């Protein structure tokens, strides 16, 4: 198995299964196409990531995944820095944020694949800027869509979560 990702969070999730796998980072343009729905984007990127590594791993199962977060019809990416993380959490405070996680498994030996999409909705607590800043200072969630880490302290930012698979929120359903 090959995990088509450089995400340490996805790697940790897959390690829970106790199966041997390797990680490889695919070279995929993650830009959103004009008019592309967030769900479609997540599915397309998951498939693109899996297929991008197929030639390098001709006898493997290649797992691609991608997550797109939205609030008020706005796509939230990885903030990359402190101010952007604060801004994203301010947008999310007191609202529902949808996390669309695409998953695609490509069997490079048989040249066939299977994909799916999981949507998890996180209902955020009303948060003050001070609370958000304190959280961001403590966790530095700059590499996470939405600007928080649900697998650690970020969970205190939520009122509730709606979804079928809690692992999907971390990025690998």
C-alpha positions as a Markdown table, in Angstrom:
| # | Residue | x | y | z |
|---|---|---|---|---|
| 1 | Unk | 0.0 | 0.0 | 0.0 |
| 2 | Unk | 1.1 | 3.5 | -0.7 |
| 3 | Unk | -0.4 | 6.6 | 1.0 |
| 4 | Unk | -0.3 | 9.4 | -1.6 |
| 5 | Unk | 0.2 | 12.1 | 1.0 |
| 6 | Unk | 2.8 | 13.9 | 3.0 |
| 7 | Unk | 0.3 | 14.6 | 5.8 |
| 8 | Unk | 1.6 | 13.3 | 9.2 |
| 9 | Unk | -2.1 | 13.2 | 10.3 |
| 10 | Unk | -3.1 | 10.8 | 7.5 |
| 11 | Unk | 0.0 | 8.7 | 8.1 |
| 12 | Unk | -0.9 | 8.3 | 11.8 |
| 13 | Unk | -4.4 | 7.3 | 11.0 |
| 14 | Unk | -3.3 | 4.6 | 8.5 |
| 15 | Unk | -0.7 | 3.3 | 11.0 |
| 16 | Unk | -3.6 | 2.4 | 13.4 |
| 17 | Unk | -4.5 | -0.4 | 11.0 |
| 18 | Unk | -1.1 | -2.1 | 11.6 |
| 19 | Unk | -0.6 | -2.8 | 8.0 |
| 20 | Unk | 2.6 | -2.2 | 6.1 |
| 21 | Unk | 2.6 | 0.9 | 3.8 |
| 22 | Unk | 4.8 | 3.6 | 2.5 |
| 23 | Unk | 4.1 | 7.3 | 2.0 |
| 24 | Unk | 4.9 | 9.2 | -1.2 |
| 25 | Unk | 4.0 | 12.8 | -2.0 |
| 26 | Unk | 2.2 | 13.2 | -5.3 |
| 27 | Unk | 2.8 | 16.3 | -7.5 |
| 28 | Unk | -0.8 | 17.5 | -8.1 |
| 29 | Unk | -2.1 | 21.0 | -8.8 |
| 30 | Unk | -4.7 | 21.5 | -6.0 |
| 31 | Unk | -6.3 | 24.6 | -7.5 |
| 32 | Unk | -10.1 | 24.7 | -7.6 |
| 33 | Unk | -11.6 | 24.8 | -11.1 |
| 34 | Unk | -14.0 | 27.6 | -11.9 |
| 35 | Unk | -17.4 | 26.8 | -10.5 |
| 36 | Unk | -16.2 | 23.5 | -9.0 |
| 37 | Unk | -18.3 | 22.4 | -6.0 |
| 38 | Unk | -16.2 | 21.7 | -2.8 |
| 39 | Unk | -17.4 | 18.1 | -2.8 |
| 40 | Unk | -16.3 | 17.6 | -6.5 |
| 41 | Unk | -13.0 | 19.2 | -5.7 |
| 42 | Unk | -12.3 | 16.9 | -2.8 |
| 43 | Unk | -13.2 | 13.8 | -4.9 |
| 44 | Unk | -11.1 | 15.0 | -7.9 |
| 45 | Unk | -8.0 | 15.7 | -5.8 |
| 46 | Unk | -8.2 | 12.4 | -4.0 |
| 47 | Unk | -8.3 | 10.6 | -7.3 |
| 48 | Unk | -5.6 | 12.7 | -8.9 |
| 49 | Unk | -3.3 | 12.1 | -6.0 |
| 50 | Unk | -3.8 | 8.3 | -6.1 |
| 51 | Unk | -3.4 | 8.1 | -9.9 |
| 52 | Unk | -0.4 | 10.5 | -9.9 |
| 53 | Unk | 1.7 | 7.8 | -8.2 |
| 54 | Unk | 0.4 | 4.8 | -10.1 |
| 55 | Unk | 3.3 | 4.7 | -12.6 |
| 56 | Unk | 5.9 | 4.8 | -9.8 |
| 57 | Unk | 4.1 | 2.0 | -8.0 |
| 58 | Unk | 2.8 | -0.4 | -10.7 |
| 59 | Unk | 1.9 | -3.3 | -8.3 |
| 60 | Unk | 0.3 | -1.4 | -5.4 |
| 61 | Unk | -2.9 | -0.1 | -3.9 |
| 62 | Unk | -2.4 | 3.7 | -3.9 |
| 63 | Unk | -4.6 | 5.7 | -1.4 |
| 64 | Unk | -5.4 | 9.3 | -2.2 |
| 65 | Unk | -7.3 | 11.6 | 0.0 |
| 66 | Unk | -8.1 | 15.3 | 0.1 |
| 67 | Unk | -10.3 | 17.5 | 2.3 |
| 68 | Unk | -12.1 | 20.7 | 1.5 |
| 69 | Unk | -13.6 | 22.7 | 4.4 |
| 70 | Unk | -16.4 | 25.2 | 3.8 |
| 71 | Unk | -18.2 | 27.8 | 5.9 |
| 72 | Unk | -20.9 | 30.1 | 4.5 |
| 73 | Unk | -20.1 | 28.8 | 1.0 |
| 74 | Unk | -16.5 | 29.9 | 1.4 |
| 75 | Unk | -13.7 | 27.4 | 1.0 |
| 76 | Unk | -11.2 | 27.3 | 3.9 |
| 77 | Unk | -7.7 | 26.1 | 3.1 |
| 78 | Unk | -4.7 | 25.4 | 5.3 |
| 79 | Unk | -4.1 | 28.8 | 6.9 |
| 80 | Unk | -0.3 | 28.6 | 6.7 |
| 81 | Unk | 0.2 | 31.2 | 9.5 |
| 82 | Unk | -1.1 | 32.8 | 12.7 |
| 83 | Unk | -3.3 | 35.6 | 11.3 |
| 84 | Unk | -5.0 | 33.4 | 8.7 |
| 85 | Unk | -5.7 | 30.7 | 11.3 |
| 86 | Unk | -7.3 | 33.3 | 13.5 |
| 87 | Unk | -9.4 | 34.7 | 10.6 |
| 88 | Unk | -10.6 | 31.2 | 9.7 |
| 89 | Unk | -11.6 | 30.4 | 13.3 |
| 90 | Unk | -13.4 | 33.8 | 13.6 |
| 91 | Unk | -15.4 | 32.9 | 10.4 |
| 92 | Unk | -16.2 | 29.5 | 11.9 |
| 93 | Unk | -17.2 | 30.7 | 15.4 |
| 94 | Unk | -20.8 | 30.0 | 16.2 |
| 95 | Unk | -21.4 | 28.4 | 12.8 |
| 96 | Unk | -21.5 | 25.0 | 11.1 |
| 97 | Unk | -18.4 | 24.1 | 9.0 |
| 98 | Unk | -18.6 | 21.3 | 6.5 |
| 99 | Unk | -15.5 | 19.1 | 5.9 |
| 100 | Unk | -15.7 | 17.2 | 2.6 |
| 101 | Unk | -13.1 | 14.4 | 2.5 |
| 102 | Unk | -12.5 | 12.6 | -0.7 |
| 103 | Unk | -11.0 | 9.1 | -0.7 |
| 104 | Unk | -9.8 | 7.2 | -3.7 |
| 105 | Unk | -8.0 | 3.8 | -3.8 |
| 106 | Unk | -6.3 | 3.0 | -7.1 |
| 107 | Unk | -5.2 | -0.6 | -7.8 |
| 108 | Unk | -2.3 | 0.0 | -10.2 |
| 109 | Unk | -1.9 | -3.7 | -11.1 |
| 110 | Unk | -5.5 | -4.0 | -12.3 |
| 111 | Unk | -5.8 | -0.4 | -13.5 |
| 112 | Unk | -9.0 | 0.3 | -11.6 |
| 113 | Unk | -10.1 | 2.4 | -8.7 |
| 114 | Unk | -12.8 | 3.2 | -6.2 |
| 115 | Unk | -13.7 | 6.5 | -4.6 |
| 116 | Unk | -16.0 | 7.9 | -2.0 |
| 117 | Unk | -16.8 | 11.1 | -0.2 |
| 118 | Unk | -17.4 | 11.7 | 3.5 |
| 119 | Unk | -18.9 | 14.9 | 4.8 |
| 120 | Unk | -18.5 | 15.8 | 8.5 |
| 121 | Unk | -20.2 | 18.9 | 9.9 |
| 122 | Unk | -18.6 | 20.6 | 12.8 |
| 123 | Unk | -20.7 | 23.0 | 14.9 |
| 124 | Unk | -18.4 | 25.6 | 16.5 |
| 125 | Unk | -19.0 | 27.2 | 19.8 |
| 126 | Unk | -19.3 | 31.0 | 19.8 |
| 127 | Unk | -15.7 | 32.1 | 20.4 |
| 128 | Unk | -14.1 | 35.4 | 21.3 |
| 129 | Unk | -11.0 | 36.6 | 19.5 |
| 130 | Unk | -9.1 | 36.1 | 22.8 |
| 131 | Unk | -10.1 | 32.5 | 23.0 |
| 132 | Unk | -9.2 | 31.9 | 19.4 |
| 133 | Unk | -5.8 | 33.6 | 19.8 |
| 134 | Unk | -5.0 | 31.5 | 22.9 |
| 135 | Unk | -5.9 | 28.3 | 21.0 |
| 136 | Unk | -3.8 | 29.3 | 18.0 |
| 137 | Unk | -0.8 | 30.2 | 20.1 |
| 138 | Unk | -1.0 | 26.8 | 21.9 |
| 139 | Unk | -1.6 | 24.5 | 18.9 |
| 140 | Unk | -0.2 | 26.4 | 15.8 |
| 141 | Unk | -2.7 | 24.6 | 13.5 |
| 142 | Unk | -1.3 | 26.2 | 10.4 |
| 143 | Unk | -1.2 | 23.1 | 8.3 |
| 144 | Unk | -4.8 | 22.0 | 8.9 |
| 145 | Unk | -7.9 | 23.0 | 6.9 |
| 146 | Unk | -10.1 | 25.2 | 9.0 |
| 147 | Unk | -7.2 | 26.2 | 11.3 |
| 148 | Unk | -7.7 | 23.6 | 14.1 |
| 149 | Unk | -6.6 | 20.1 | 15.1 |
| 150 | Unk | -9.6 | 18.0 | 16.1 |
| 151 | Unk | -7.3 | 15.2 | 17.3 |
| 152 | Unk | -6.0 | 17.4 | 20.1 |
| 153 | Unk | -7.1 | 20.6 | 21.8 |
| 154 | Unk | -9.2 | 21.8 | 18.9 |
| 155 | Unk | -12.0 | 19.6 | 20.0 |
| 156 | Unk | -12.9 | 22.1 | 22.7 |
| 157 | Unk | -13.8 | 24.6 | 20.0 |
| 158 | Unk | -16.8 | 22.5 | 19.0 |
| 159 | Unk | -20.4 | 22.2 | 20.3 |
| 160 | Unk | -20.9 | 19.0 | 18.3 |
| 161 | Unk | -19.9 | 17.0 | 15.3 |
| 162 | Unk | -22.2 | 15.3 | 12.8 |
| 163 | Unk | -20.7 | 12.5 | 10.7 |
| 164 | Unk | -20.3 | 8.8 | 10.1 |
| 165 | Unk | -16.5 | 8.5 | 10.6 |
| 166 | Unk | -14.5 | 10.6 | 13.1 |
| 167 | Unk | -11.3 | 9.8 | 11.2 |
| 168 | Unk | -12.7 | 11.7 | 8.2 |
| 169 | Unk | -12.3 | 15.0 | 10.1 |
| 170 | Unk | -8.6 | 14.3 | 10.5 |
| 171 | Unk | -8.4 | 13.6 | 6.7 |
| 172 | Unk | -8.7 | 9.9 | 6.0 |
| 173 | Unk | -12.1 | 8.2 | 6.4 |
